[in-house]
Amino acid sequence: MSQFPEFKEQTVLITGTSSGFGLLSAYHLAKAGYNIIASMRNLEKKSALLRMLEKDKLKERVTFVELDVTSQRSVDQLTAFLDKGNGVDVLINNAGFAFGGFSEEIHIDEYKEQFETNVFGVMRVTQAVLPFMREKRRGKIINISSISGLIGFPGLSPYVSSKHALEGYSESLRLELKPFGIDVALIEPGSYATNIWTTGKKVSKHSLNEGSPYHAYMRAIENELQAGEKNLGDPDQVVSLLLSLCNQSQIKKLRYPVGKGVKLSISVKRMLPWSVWERVIIKKLLK
Ligand SMILES: NC(=O)c1ccc[n+]([C@@H]2O[C@H](COP(=O)([O-])OP(=O)(O)OC[C@H]3O[C@@H](n4cnc5c(N)ncnc54)[C@H](OP(=O)(O)O)[C@@H]3O)[C@@H](O)[C@H]2O)c1
């Protein structure tokens, strides 16, 4: 992984560091010389990251903080922590999960739960760090979106709509903060081997029920996801991208797609007439 020494001694706050991209970026950024505020909603899960840090004598670079992004109280505690002089140079809004199922069968509270984490959680934590970054007129906010932020998939509308909302929020935020020297970026990963496809995923129990009118369609989607499991990318690719954005003096672009076939899928969707695009998707799933 590349390193640029002049940006060491900066502090990076990462949400959701108990597993996946969050855990790996906390470790690799600490290894690259950054000070890390590793936040997670359940500090009992810090042992995996702690073990990796201890092995490489990096423990002193990392401060663990309890943070549930869905709780304003928890975010207020973060603000109190930052108020004690613990500045943040880079915020990585990483915490998230995926909710699937067919829209008719998904309770509105399940949509709200998805948005509480993937959208309002990002907004809450961003609001907490902004006063500190704005005062310094310097900072980076990197939001982990998804290919699902640019392309809709059936059977995944809570996740897809939450990531589309994150895209719109980040676009506005970038334009608001540019004059204050704060760069906003979106990472748009394809499918990577993390817990999001196992413990990080929830599916509407109705759509998986054999009595559901969507059952066959949902099964086809689940089968497609299962078949794709062997092609899941190495999460280190995403971490490399994060590291390179942290190392740059300025983040020049808003969007950073990453992963096998991601750029191609985004371009093809943009180029094809919608009628052709939807025929291809539905035919692939309901062959
Ligand atoms: N992996 C992929 O293929 C992929 C593709 C595109 C985008 N992404 C995005 O990448 C981000 C990280 O996911 P991942 O793939 O690394 O999955 P992961 O291994 O499941 O990690 C998700 C992290 O988010 C945390 N989290 C969930 N809800 C939270 C909350 N309310 N407050 C604080 N932390 C919370 C989880 O904590 P717990 O351990 O406590 O649950 C966990 O640390 C997500 O935003 C996801 O949408 C992933």
The ligand as an SDF file (V2000), in Angstrom:
LIG
                    3D

 48 52  0  0  0  0  0  0  0  0999 V2000
  -19.0390   -5.6050    1.1200 N   0  0  0  0  0  0  0  0  0  0  0  0
  -19.6210   -5.1630    0.0270 C   0  0  0  0  0  0  0  0  0  0  0  0
  -19.7890   -5.8930   -0.9530 O   0  0  0  0  0  0  0  0  0  0  0  0
  -20.0840   -3.7270   -0.0330 C   0  0  0  0  0  0  0  0  0  0  0  0
  -20.3920   -3.1980   -1.2840 C   0  0  0  0  0  0  0  0  0  0  0  0
  -20.8020   -1.8900   -1.3680 C   0  0  0  0  0  0  0  0  0  0  0  0
  -20.8790   -1.1130   -0.2420 C   0  0  0  0  0  0  0  0  0  0  0  0
  -20.5850   -1.6360    0.9770 N   0  0  0  0  0  0  0  0  0  0  0  0
  -20.6940   -0.7520    2.1510 C   0  0  0  0  0  0  0  0  0  0  0  0
  -19.5290   -0.8350    2.9310 O   0  0  0  0  0  0  0  0  0  0  0  0
  -19.8230   -0.4500    4.2660 C   0  0  0  0  0  0  0  0  0  0  0  0
  -19.1730   -1.4130    5.2380 C   0  0  0  0  0  0  0  0  0  0  0  0
  -19.7560   -2.6800    5.0920 O   0  0  0  0  0  0  0  0  0  0  0  0
  -18.9040   -4.0240    5.0260 P   0  0  0  0  0  0  0  0  0  0  0  0
  -19.0390   -4.5560    3.6710 O   0  0  0  0  0  0  0  0  0  0  0  0
  -17.5520   -3.8190    5.5830 O   0  0  0  0  0  0  0  0  0  0  0  0
  -19.8120   -4.9730    5.9510 O   0  0  0  0  0  0  0  0  0  0  0  0
  -19.6580   -5.4810    7.4410 P   0  0  0  0  0  0  0  0  0  0  0  0
  -18.4590   -6.3260    7.5780 O   0  0  0  0  0  0  0  0  0  0  0  0
  -20.9910   -6.0640    7.7750 O   0  0  0  0  0  0  0  0  0  0  0  0
  -19.4110   -4.1550    8.3010 O   0  0  0  0  0  0  0  0  0  0  0  0
  -20.4310   -3.2600    8.6020 C   0  0  0  0  0  0  0  0  0  0  0  0
  -20.0340   -2.4680    9.8220 C   0  0  0  0  0  0  0  0  0  0  0  0
  -21.0530   -1.4950   10.1040 O   0  0  0  0  0  0  0  0  0  0  0  0
  -21.3550   -1.5860   11.4800 C   0  0  0  0  0  0  0  0  0  0  0  0
  -22.6730   -1.0670   11.8060 N   0  0  0  0  0  0  0  0  0  0  0  0
  -23.8900   -1.4860   11.3680 C   0  0  0  0  0  0  0  0  0  0  0  0
  -24.8470   -0.7480   11.9460 N   0  0  0  0  0  0  0  0  0  0  0  0
  -24.2320    0.1510   12.7580 C   0  0  0  0  0  0  0  0  0  0  0  0
  -24.6670    1.1790   13.6180 C   0  0  0  0  0  0  0  0  0  0  0  0
  -25.9710    1.4300   13.8050 N   0  0  0  0  0  0  0  0  0  0  0  0
  -23.7460    1.9380   14.2800 N   0  0  0  0  0  0  0  0  0  0  0  0
  -22.4290    1.6860   14.1170 C   0  0  0  0  0  0  0  0  0  0  0  0
  -21.9490    0.6950   13.3460 N   0  0  0  0  0  0  0  0  0  0  0  0
  -22.8460   -0.0550   12.6780 C   0  0  0  0  0  0  0  0  0  0  0  0
  -21.2240   -3.0590   11.8110 C   0  0  0  0  0  0  0  0  0  0  0  0
  -21.1650   -3.2270   13.2120 O   0  0  0  0  0  0  0  0  0  0  0  0
  -21.6910   -4.5670   13.9540 P   0  0  0  0  0  0  0  0  0  0  0  0
  -20.5450   -5.5370   13.9130 O   0  0  0  0  0  0  0  0  0  0  0  0
  -21.9950   -4.1050   15.3500 O   0  0  0  0  0  0  0  0  0  0  0  0
  -22.8850   -5.0580   13.2110 O   0  0  0  0  0  0  0  0  0  0  0  0
  -19.9190   -3.3520   11.0860 C   0  0  0  0  0  0  0  0  0  0  0  0
  -18.8190   -2.8870   11.8330 O   0  0  0  0  0  0  0  0  0  0  0  0
  -21.3510   -0.3900    4.3700 C   0  0  0  0  0  0  0  0  0  0  0  0
  -21.7690    0.9590    4.3290 O   0  0  0  0  0  0  0  0  0  0  0  0
  -21.8060   -1.1170    3.1190 C   0  0  0  0  0  0  0  0  0  0  0  0
  -23.0670   -0.6820    2.6640 O   0  0  0  0  0  0  0  0  0  0  0  0
  -20.1970   -2.9350    1.1040 C   0  0  0  0  0  0  0  0  0  0  0  0
  1  2  1  0
  2  3  2  0
  2  4  1  0
  4  5  1  0
  4 48  2  0
  5  6  2  0
  6  7  1  0
  7  8  2  0
  8  9  1  0
  8 48  1  0
  9 10  1  0
  9 46  1  0
 10 11  1  0
 11 12  1  0
 11 44  1  0
 12 13  1  0
 13 14  1  0
 14 15  2  0
 14 16  1  0
 14 17  1  0
 17 18  1  0
 18 19  2  0
 18 20  1  0
 18 21  1  0
 21 22  1  0
 22 23  1  0
 23 24  1  0
 23 42  1  0
 24 25  1  0
 25 26  1  0
 25 36  1  0
 26 27  1  0
 26 35  1  0
 27 28  2  0
 28 29  1  0
 29 30  1  0
 29 35  2  0
 30 31  1  0
 30 32  2  0
 32 33  1  0
 33 34  2  0
 34 35  1  0
 36 37  1  0
 36 42  1  0
 37 38  1  0
 38 39  2  0
 38 40  1  0
 38 41  1  0
 42 43  1  0
 44 45  1  0
 44 46  1  0
 46 47  1  0
M  CHG  2   8   1  16  -1
M  END
$$$$
